[in-house]
């Protein structure tokens, strides 16, 4: 019996020695200098992953808060200048650096309206919505709050720069449709003037646009001198050529985001259910919806009354935060800012493809068309405490198919059919409606007219 156990013991020792040999060999391989596994390096991931594009992740605050459209007025015609156009970027930088003086409210007569619309070279800056003075301060290099007449405006609908060829001076109109007021300032630019800047723009591929007042009364006609000026929409007289596109949808892995955002990049998932995982470390928390491919990152903060910090300071902190994980996976522009209790602010950024805003169907899910970031002040420092985004991004060369959007008269007729009075409309511009299927991992971008009303309703109108 003892001999039998002795044999078993010898066999066990022999097996243990063999296993130990394997383990030691493995450790030697692991520690060999040429094959040692390097720790995760986000910069290394960045160099091999094309979604981390320097183009969008090195932008300054003014480029994130830029207008989503410019309307260029040259030689009596108006055309669009859209984001991602090289001329747009060049003109944007020059306009942003403009200096102002001599601000005063003005009452524009039909004769001057006519010259500005049909003779003077100029450019209008149009934003997705009416914007506050603080919003404009995030764009312009010079603070507008020093000009009392501009401070009196409730909101600004558009900013119109023009060059008066008679006195050879540049001016800017801050137009408030809400207040029915215009504040004029004299504008100057570094080493050039507005006429020269606009003359250097290349030939516009955009069709000629027709200004359409919401009340259908042209302000340059003497008969309308006593009429309040109305919101202005720029629409093409002919159908608008725009390409329908189909993109592949690629995934950003949760581990990539964890490596960028968490203090401990080795945090492990806690399954909430079959569709969701939770990641936690100290005050940091991130939930990932694996079915719909989106994430919600948050940091626990004291919800105490705080002092609202300047919007520019907040947006700078938000831009830096999103850039840190190279989160601008496309051309996202500031779309909306909402302020809440305890000095919390929520920033919504919208994706633009080829200069046109993208809209996924509205709902509770988070899609690639929007990135949302929430901030709150702690000890007079901006803290980012929420970050909502999709883990999908549009990739590769798209399939393309030429298409057109309805012309001015057809579009206005469609609005009438839908019982949407033009006087109730706030914005009209071209965009893309997204239709995605996670099964096929692709998204179709269909051209649409985006119509926003004063009540907040949004309607997308495609070709018949």
Secondary structure, DSSP 8 states (H G I E B T S, - for coil): -HHHHHHHHHHHHHHHHHHHHHHHHHHHHHH-GGG------HHHHHHH-TTS-HHHHT--HHHHT--SEEEEEETTEEEEE-TT-HHHHHHHHHHHT-EEEEEEEE---HHHHHHHHHTS-EEEEEEEEEE-HHHHHHHSSS-GGG-HHHHT-S-EEEEEEEEETTTTEEEEEEEETTTTEEEEEEEEBTTB-HHHHHHTS----S--EEEEETTS--TTSGGGTTS----EEEEESS-EEEEEEEEEEEE--HHHHHHHH-SSTT---EESSSSEEEEEETTEEEEEETTTTEEEEEE-----------HHHHHHHHHHHHHHTT---SEEEEEEEEE-GGG-EEEEEEEEETTEEEE---SSS--TTEEEEEEEEETTEEEEEEEEEESEEEEEEEEEEEEEE--HHHHHHHHHHTT--GGGEEEEEEEEEEEEETTTTEEEEEEEEEEEETTS-EEEE---
